[in-house]
Structure formats: structure tokens, C-alpha cells
Amino acid sequence: MREINPDPDRRFIDSDRLPRIHDYLATVDVDGLLAFSPANSYYLSGGYAGMYSRPVIALVTPDTSLVLAPEIERTKVTRTAWTDRALVYTDTDDPFEVLAAAVAETDADVLGYDKAAAKPGWVDQFDAASNAALRDLTDAFLDLRKVKTSWEIEMIRRAQKLATAGMEAYIDTVESGVPELEVLEQIQQAYYETYLEEFPEYDIGTANELGQYGFASVLTGEHALEPHSLSTARTIENGDSVVGIALPSIQGYVCEEERTILVGDVPNQVEEAMSTLVKIRNQTMDLVEPGVGTHEIDEFAANKLQDAGYEDKLVHRTGHGEGITIHEGPALNARTQGTLEPGMVISIEPGLYFEDEGLALRHSDTLVVTENGAERLTPSPDGVLRAE
């Protein structure tokens, strides 16, 4: 093991992050926060890895901050972490003994950790090596990440540039006879060109191994009934709906933009449903402002779509928070109570799914909640989109 001095460029440093974490620690009866999961360790430290098969763990106390990482990730952590300390272990070291020794130096007796997201084996090994008690503060990590700092929002704005470029390429490429993967290739090429032109000084990718260089997917026909699938060799056919998904990331922060295109001769009821969905989705976005219940957003969209006769076509919530991961708080779900606050970043994406026809309909936009309302970050055309 050796200790190194992180040396990040100023552009990688979120100067509001540690003060926000310290303010939280002043309100709870723990001596620090310990993050085992990729997303939370990145949140506490700014340092991240290319892979997380080895532990990358971050600690913040009122007096210090550190990140623990394997030697193979040393240069990346040196370049990106903004902690006071960075501890690097080799494959012959026991990383949990290294971490336990560092915790002992802080005199921390009780640490809050991200139990729900942590690998149980890692937690058990640290617990065996350390005298510090662990307290489950999973919700605290989620709550801290819900409201973004100005730096985080700026990263999401950069990711939006990639997402919108990808959507433009997607809309231009979709037509009958083209394979999903061919359209996907154009989306990702648009990501890379935009990244090289506008943001080459940042990292493209996430802190969780998913879509490391910019995730995207194109799903057509029955395949679009699987909203979280990957593109295949399936060919777009006349009568299909095509759902294009853009989820690129800059410096670990994602931005979601999705559009559905109707190809050729789709059934009349599907085109009518798309028109209704567009109208209700726009009404839903108009509701987004501070103080509105997250459950109210979902209830409004779902009730409107049910009233329009589509109750049996609804399969998921209206939206979700975005940030280090694509699905994080707040959940826009009728069964989850919450309130929108300035600085939250959310998607609005009610969808309709016609299983008998093998068709799915879903546009998605990313919004940031402001002091007086909301700003829609993703500007691609969002009406009833057609292709031949």
C-alpha cells in the first residue's frame, strides 16, 4: 500500500460537494460516511475507476476525506479525485485492512454506509478488520444525491449535448429496412464527434461500468416492448414503432433523451395513442416545479392516460431522477411520496405498450427543477414523429 496525493484539474472539482456532505454530517449521530458502491464512492470522492471488480471505497468525516483504490486505477484516481488523501493497494494487499487502518487514524467510532448498494462481502471484510461500528444510511446517500450542485448540473448539460446529437442522428437514420444496430452506430458516432468537438478535456463515461463510453439503444417492433434491452440485428419494418434511447455521460453524469418514431403504415389507433401521449406528456412537464409532489406527477399522467382509455397499456412510472446513475431519486411514482426541489434533475417519460400489436410508444426528456419552475434540457422534436 502507498498513499498518493490526488491532483485533479479544477474542472473535475465540485467545490460544493464536501461542504454539503459536512452540513449533513452535522445533523446526524455518525462520525463519517463510508461508501462501498461505485456511484456513492464517486459521489464522496470524485475519483472513479474503469472497473469495480476490486474495491473502490470513499470516506468523508468532518475533518478529512479519502478514497481507497487498487494500483491498477491509481492514475485515474490521481487525476480525478478531490479528496485529501488517496490510498492505493496492490493485489497482494488486503484492501480492507488498509481501509481499517485509515479509519482508525480518524478516531471515527460510527460510520454511516450504503448498505443497500454495497457488496455484502466487502462490508463483512471491512467490519472484521475495523473497530468502527457501521450504521445503515442508504437513504442519506440517496437524499444527498437527489439535489444536484451547480457543478453536477453543468456536467449533465454537457451530457445533454451528446444526447441531442445522438437523437438527431437517430431521427435522420430510422427507416424501414435498416437494422437496429446500424441506427445505434449513428447515435454513438454522433456522441463521439460532439465529445471531441466540445468536451475533450472531460471524461466520457460513467462511474458504474454501464455504457462506459456512452450508452444508447434502438428498439423496434416487439423488441421495443423490452424498454431496457440492447439493440440487435433486428430490421426496422413497415408498421413498426422504433424507440431510440440516448444515455450518454460526461464525467460520470448522464442525460436521458428518448424518442419514438412510427414507421410507415402503423395502425390508426397507435398513431392516435401517440398523439394523445404527446399531449399528456407535455401537460405533465408543465406541472414540474418546486413543491409539487413526485407522486402527483405520476398520478396526473397515469390518470390522464387511463381516462383516455389506455389503462391496460401502462407498465411503468412517469419518470425518475438522473445523475451519476440513470435511475436515482426522486422516483416519480404514485406510491412514493416526495417533493420536487430546485436542483433535482428528472425525466418525464410516460409510455404506452401495445403487446398485441408488438408496439411501444415513449418519448423521454430531462428536466432540471429551478427556483420558479423547470427547464427542459433536451430539445429534440417531440411530436408524432414519422419515417418511411
Secondary structure, DSSP 8 states (H G I E B T S, - for coil): -EEE-----GGG--TTHHHHHHHHHTTSS-S-EEE-SHHHHHHHHS---S--SS--EEEE-SS-EEEEEEGGGHHHHHHH--SSEEEEE-TTS-HHHHHHHHHHHHT--EEEE-TTTS-HHHHHHHHHH--SEEEE-HHHHHHHHHB--HHHHHHHHHHHHHHHHHHHHHHHH--TT-BHHHHHHHHHHHHHHHHHHH-TTS-BS-SSSSSTT-EEEEEEGGGGGSTT----S-B--TT-EEEEEEE-EETTEE--EEEEEEESS--HHHHHHHHHHHHHHHHHHHT--TT-BHHHHHHHHHHHHHHTT-GGG--S-SEEE-SSSSSEEEEE-TTS--B--TTBEEEE--EEEETTTTEEEE-BEEEEE-SSSEEE---S--S-EEE-
